[in-house]
Amino acid sequence: MAGTCEVCGKAKTFGNNVSFSKRRTNRDFKPNVHHKHIMLNGQMVRLHICTRCMRTAAKTPKA
């Protein structure tokens, strides 16, 4: 599924919009998912990955 992170499994969650008059309407919270090419076992793989996982991957040592 395109709206789900393939690394951590983060997906769409549901909640409410709350207006100034405190009236509630349904909404969904979508993760910030991007297409990213990542080297995995010596092969380039295209993943749907959230920005949280991108930041974590940038911190890990490459070697």
C-alpha positions in Angstrom: 0.0 0.0 0.0 1.4 3.4 -1.0 0.3 5.2 2.2 2.2 2.8 4.5 5.9 2.8 5.4 7.5 -0.5 4.3 10.2 -0.2 7.0 8.3 0.6 10.2 4.7 -0.1 9.1 3.4 3.3 9.9 0.0 3.8 8.3 -3.1 6.1 8.3 -4.8 6.7 11.6 -8.1 8.4 12.4 -9.0 11.3 14.6 -11.1 14.5 14.6 -11.0 18.0 13.3 -12.0 20.3 16.2 -13.2 23.7 15.3 -13.3 26.8 17.5 -16.9 25.9 18.5 -15.5 22.5 19.5 -17.6 20.7 16.8 -15.9 17.5 15.8 -15.7 16.1 12.3 -13.8 12.9 11.2 -10.4 13.1 9.5 -7.4 10.9 8.9 -3.8 11.5 9.7 -1.5 10.2 6.9 2.2 9.5 7.3 4.8 11.5 5.3 5.7 8.7 2.9 8.2 9.1 0.0 9.6 6.8 -2.7 13.3 6.2 -2.0 15.9 4.1 -3.7 18.0 2.2 -1.0 20.9 -0.2 -1.4 19.7 -3.5 0.2 22.0 -6.6 0.0 23.9 -5.1 -2.9 20.8 -4.3 -4.9 19.0 -1.0 -5.4 15.4 -1.3 -4.1 12.6 1.2 -4.4 10.7 1.6 -1.1 7.8 3.6 0.3 9.5 5.0 3.4 8.4 7.6 5.9 10.6 10.6 6.7 11.2 9.3 10.3 12.8 6.2 8.8 14.8 8.3 6.3 16.3 10.3 9.2 17.1 7.2 11.1 18.7 5.6 8.1 20.8 8.7 7.6 22.2 8.3 11.1 23.3 4.7 10.8 26.9 4.0 9.7 27.3 3.0 6.1 30.0 0.4 6.6 
